[in-house]
Amino acid sequence: QAHMVESGGGLVQAGGSLRLSCAASGRTFEKETLGWFRQAPGKEREFVAAVTGKNSVVKYADDVKGRFIISRDNVENTVYLQMNSLKPEDTAVYYCAADPGRYYTISSDQAQYDYWGQGTQVTVSS
């Protein structure tokens, strides 16, 4: 049984930075696309960023492009999200996820991701 566990969330002032980590256990995801999603209070869960396993292609949501950086370490079976220039509207629970059906491409559709972490809270104060 695969498990994904996020860490690194917390409270930060606007303009600050946080680095989220997501460690997988129970199986490796070295080939599969890994992604980050977030859900703000009262809103639907939305795509943030993802990185493929076989060719390291990345994709970002428009509102985080240029501020967030996704990366992965296949030896550690971990995916990271470096978040810079944080804004109050980035406040959300952040989830990592794995798409076992994709190695070279990225879907922003959360229904394509079969494995999910429990989420980590990120709060950005103004």
PASEBA-1860 file (N, C-alpha, C; in nm, 3 decimals):
! residues 126
1> QAHMVESG> 0.084/-0.118/0.000/0.000/0.000/0.000/0.088/0.124/0.000 ~ 0.068/0.210/-0.099/0.148/0.330/-0.108/0.095/0.438/-0.015 ~ 0.187/0.513/0.042/0.152/0.626/0.127/0.233/0.746/0.084 ~ 0.171/0.862/0.089/0.240/0.986/0.059/0.217/1.080/0.176 ~ 0.324/1.138/0.227/0.315/1.222/0.346/0.380/1.357/0.318 ~ 0.299/1.463/0.328/0.351/1.598/0.309/0.405/1.655/0.439 ~ 0.497/1.748/0.426/0.549/1.823/0.540/0.599/1.958/0.490 ~ 0.623/2.048/0.586/0.680/2.177/0.550/0.582/2.292/0.550
9> GGLVQAGG> 0.455/2.264/0.573/0.360/2.373/0.577/0.376/2.456/0.704 ~ 0.304/2.566/0.710/0.310/2.652/0.827/0.256/2.790/0.799 ~ 0.286/2.881/0.891/0.242/3.020/0.881/0.359/3.106/0.837 ~ 0.336/3.189/0.736/0.442/3.275/0.685/0.381/3.408/0.645 ~ 0.460/3.513/0.652/0.413/3.644/0.609/0.416/3.656/0.457 ~ 0.332/3.741/0.405/0.331/3.767/0.262/0.472/3.807/0.216 ~ 0.513/3.752/0.103/0.646/3.777/0.052/0.748/3.674/0.095 ~ 0.711/3.591/0.191/0.802/3.490/0.241/0.803/3.364/0.156
17> SLRLSCAA> 0.875/3.264/0.205/0.893/3.138/0.132/0.869/3.019/0.223 ~ 0.828/2.910/0.161/0.815/2.781/0.228/0.855/2.673/0.128 ~ 0.906/2.563/0.181/0.937/2.448/0.097/0.859/2.328/0.147 ~ 0.771/2.278/0.064/0.695/2.159/0.098/0.767/2.035/0.048 ~ 0.756/1.929/0.124/0.811/1.801/0.084/0.700/1.696/0.087 ~ 0.713/1.596/0.004/0.617/1.486/0.003/0.696/1.358/-0.018 ~ 0.699/1.276/0.085/0.774/1.151/0.079/0.678/1.035/0.056 ~ 0.711/0.953/-0.039/0.629/0.836/-0.070/0.692/0.711/-0.011
25> SGRTFEKE> 0.608/0.619/0.031/0.656/0.492/0.081/0.561/0.382/0.034 ~ 0.606/0.260/0.042/0.522/0.148/0.000/0.540/0.110/-0.145 ~ 0.582/0.204/-0.228/0.615/0.177/-0.367/0.695/0.296/-0.418 ~ 0.764/0.278/-0.527/0.840/0.389/-0.583/0.758/0.456/-0.693 ~ 0.785/0.584/-0.713/0.717/0.661/-0.817/0.819/0.724/-0.911 ~ 0.929/0.656/-0.936/1.036/0.717/-1.014/0.996/0.744/-1.159 ~ 0.897/0.674/-1.211/0.856/0.694/-1.350/0.732/0.783/-1.362 ~ 0.651/0.786/-1.259/0.519/0.848/-1.270/0.524/0.999/-1.249
33> TLGWFRQA> 0.427/1.066/-1.308/0.410/1.208/-1.285/0.366/1.233/-1.141 ~ 0.430/1.328/-1.076/0.395/1.370/-0.940/0.349/1.514/-0.943 ~ 0.250/1.544/-0.862/0.195/1.678/-0.864/0.159/1.732/-0.728 ~ 0.131/1.861/-0.726/0.081/1.930/-0.608/-0.053/1.997/-0.643 ~ -0.147/1.984/-0.552/-0.276/2.050/-0.562/-0.299/2.128/-0.433 ~ -0.397/2.215/-0.433/-0.430/2.288/-0.311/-0.579/2.314/-0.304 ~ -0.627/2.328/-0.182/-0.768/2.358/-0.161/-0.780/2.466/-0.056 ~ -0.832/2.580/-0.098/-0.857/2.692/-0.007/-0.995/2.676/0.054
41> PGKEREFV> -1.019/2.739/0.168/-1.151/2.728/0.232/-1.262/2.771/0.139 ~ -1.363/2.686/0.126/-1.478/2.719/0.044/-1.458/2.706/-0.104 ~ -1.343/2.653/-0.144/-1.313/2.641/-0.287/-1.284/2.496/-0.325 ~ -1.290/2.470/-0.454/-1.255/2.338/-0.505/-1.104/2.318/-0.499 ~ -1.063/2.193/-0.492/-0.921/2.163/-0.499/-0.873/2.193/-0.640 ~ -0.754/2.255/-0.650/-0.704/2.297/-0.780/-0.560/2.254/-0.801 ~ -0.526/2.241/-0.928/-0.390/2.204/-0.967/-0.294/2.318/-0.938 ~ -0.174/2.282/-0.890/-0.070/2.382/-0.865/0.050/2.359/-0.957
49> AAVTGKNS> 0.104/2.238/-0.954/0.222/2.209/-1.034/0.240/2.058/-1.043 ~ 0.316/2.015/-1.144/0.347/1.874/-1.158/0.477/1.858/-1.236 ~ 0.538/1.741/-1.219/0.663/1.709/-1.288/0.657/1.563/-1.332 ~ 0.696/1.539/-1.456/0.695/1.402/-1.505/0.813/1.323/-1.451 ~ 0.803/1.191/-1.463/0.909/1.106/-1.412/1.016/1.073/-1.515 ~ 0.975/1.057/-1.642/1.070/1.007/-1.742/1.148/1.117/-1.813 ~ 1.091/1.239/-1.823/1.161/1.343/-1.899/1.162/1.478/-1.827 ~ 1.121/1.478/-1.698/1.131/1.597/-1.613/1.063/1.722/-1.671
57> VVKYADDV> 0.955/1.701/-1.742/0.874/1.814/-1.787/0.796/1.868/-1.667 ~ 0.784/2.000/-1.659/0.708/2.060/-1.549/0.594/2.144/-1.605 ~ 0.493/2.162/-1.522/0.378/2.244/-1.559/0.331/2.314/-1.433 ~ 0.293/2.441/-1.448/0.246/2.520/-1.334/0.113/2.584/-1.366 ~ 0.034/2.603/-1.262/-0.085/2.686/-1.277/-0.040/2.829/-1.302 ~ -0.120/2.903/-1.374/-0.080/3.039/-1.412/-0.051/3.127/-1.292 ~ -0.127/3.112/-1.185/-0.109/3.205/-1.073/0.009/3.172/-0.984 ~ 0.080/3.063/-1.009/0.200/3.035/-0.932/0.326/3.036/-1.019
65> KGRFIISR> 0.305/3.047/-1.149/0.418/3.046/-1.242/0.514/3.161/-1.210 ~ 0.642/3.130/-1.202/0.743/3.229/-1.170/0.767/3.245/-1.020 ~ 0.680/3.187/-0.939/0.698/3.196/-0.792/0.724/3.060/-0.729 ~ 0.664/2.955/-0.782/0.678/2.821/-0.726/0.769/2.738/-0.817 ~ 0.843/2.646/-0.754/0.927/2.554/-0.829/0.905/2.412/-0.778 ~ 0.871/2.323/-0.869/0.853/2.182/-0.832/0.978/2.105/-0.872 ~ 1.015/2.010/-0.788/1.129/1.925/-0.818/1.106/1.789/-0.755 ~ 1.189/1.694/-0.792/1.173/1.559/-0.738/1.309/1.495/-0.721
73> DNVENTVY> 1.314/1.403/-0.627/1.434/1.324/-0.602/1.390/1.178/-0.607 ~ 1.420/1.112/-0.715/1.373/0.975/-0.732/1.446/0.877/-0.640 ~ 1.565/0.911/-0.597/1.635/0.824/-0.502/1.563/0.827/-0.368 ~ 1.522/0.946/-0.327/1.450/0.962/-0.200/1.300/0.940/-0.214 ~ 1.253/0.919/-0.338/1.109/0.898/-0.360/1.028/1.015/-0.305 ~ 1.077/1.136/-0.333/1.021/1.258/-0.274/1.001/1.364/-0.382 ~ 0.892/1.440/-0.366/0.868/1.554/-0.453/0.860/1.679/-0.365 ~ 0.911/1.790/-0.418/0.919/1.914/-0.342/0.842/2.025/-0.413
81> LQMNSLKP> 0.801/2.123/-0.334/0.742/2.244/-0.390/0.803/2.363/-0.316 ~ 0.891/2.434/-0.385/0.949/2.556/-0.330/0.856/2.671/-0.364 ~ 0.806/2.737/-0.261/0.709/2.845/-0.280/0.771/2.977/-0.236 ~ 0.788/3.068/-0.329/0.847/3.198/-0.302/0.745/3.309/-0.326 ~ 0.775/3.426/-0.275/0.687/3.543/-0.293/0.542/3.507/-0.263 ~ 0.523/3.444/-0.149/0.390/3.396/-0.113/0.292/3.511/-0.092 ~ 0.168/3.485/-0.129/0.060/3.583/-0.117/-0.049/3.526/-0.028 ~ -0.129/3.612/0.033/-0.240/3.561/0.116/-0.332/3.465/0.039
89> EDTAVYYC> -0.348/3.487/-0.089/-0.434/3.399/-0.168/-0.373/3.261/-0.194 ~ -0.248/3.241/-0.152/-0.189/3.107/-0.158/-0.228/3.022/-0.037 ~ -0.296/3.081/0.058/-0.340/3.008/0.177/-0.432/2.894/0.137 ~ -0.395/2.772/0.178/-0.471/2.653/0.141/-0.408/2.532/0.207 ~ -0.479/2.421/0.197/-0.419/2.292/0.229/-0.358/2.240/0.100 ~ -0.231/2.203/0.108/-0.157/2.157/-0.010/-0.144/2.005/-0.004 ~ -0.175/1.942/-0.117/-0.171/1.797/-0.128/-0.073/1.756/-0.238 ~ 0.003/1.650/-0.211/0.081/1.590/-0.319/0.003/1.469/-0.372
97> AADPGRYY> 0.033/1.434/-0.495/-0.039/1.325/-0.559/0.047/1.262/-0.667 ~ 0.016/1.136/-0.698/0.087/1.063/-0.803/-0.011/1.012/-0.908 ~ 0.027/1.029/-1.034/-0.053/0.983/-1.147/0.015/0.860/-1.206 ~ -0.032/0.741/-1.174/0.037/0.620/-1.218/0.024/0.593/-1.367 ~ -0.064/0.669/-1.434/-0.086/0.644/-1.576/-0.002/0.728/-1.669 ~ 0.081/0.816/-1.615/0.160/0.906/-1.699/0.306/0.906/-1.659 ~ 0.390/0.893/-1.758/0.534/0.900/-1.736/0.596/1.021/-1.806 ~ 0.536/1.063/-1.918/0.595/1.168/-2.001/0.508/1.293/-2.012
105> TISSDQAQ> 0.386/1.287/-1.965/0.295/1.400/-1.978/0.233/1.435/-1.844 ~ 0.163/1.548/-1.843/0.103/1.598/-1.720/-0.044/1.628/-1.742 ~ -0.125/1.583/-1.650/-0.265/1.622/-1.648/-0.289/1.709/-1.526 ~ -0.367/1.814/-1.544/-0.405/1.897/-1.430/-0.537/1.852/-1.369 ~ -0.591/1.743/-1.419/-0.717/1.687/-1.371/-0.690/1.597/-1.251 ~ -0.738/1.636/-1.136/-0.709/1.559/-1.015/-0.764/1.417/-1.022 ~ -0.863/1.392/-1.107/-0.920/1.257/-1.120/-0.819/1.158/-1.176 ~ -0.713/1.209/-1.240/-0.610/1.121/-1.299/-0.509/1.075/-1.194
113> YDYWGQGT> -0.511/1.134/-1.077/-0.413/1.104/-0.973/-0.474/1.005/-0.875 ~ -0.410/0.891/-0.859/-0.466/0.785/-0.776/-0.414/0.783/-0.633 ~ -0.299/0.843/-0.612/-0.237/0.840/-0.479/-0.227/0.982/-0.425 ~ -0.269/0.999/-0.298/-0.275/1.131/-0.238/-0.219/1.131/-0.098 ~ -0.158/1.241/-0.060/-0.120/1.261/0.077/-0.237/1.317/0.157 ~ -0.213/1.339/0.286/-0.320/1.387/0.374/-0.332/1.539/0.374 ~ -0.232/1.605/0.318/-0.234/1.750/0.309/-0.156/1.818/0.419 ~ -0.105/1.936/0.386/-0.036/2.020/0.484/-0.085/2.163/0.468
121> QVTVSS> -0.112/2.228/0.581/-0.170/2.362/0.578/-0.062/2.468/0.554 ~ -0.090/2.556/0.461/-0.006/2.673/0.437/-0.093/2.796/0.459 ~ -0.049/2.882/0.549/-0.122/3.005/0.578/-0.029/3.124/0.556 ~ -0.072/3.216/0.472/0.008/3.335/0.441/-0.066/3.457/0.496 ~ -0.001/3.525/0.588/-0.063/3.643/0.650/-0.023/3.769/0.574 ~ -0.115/3.864/0.575/-0.089/3.990/0.501/-0.020/4.093/0.588
END
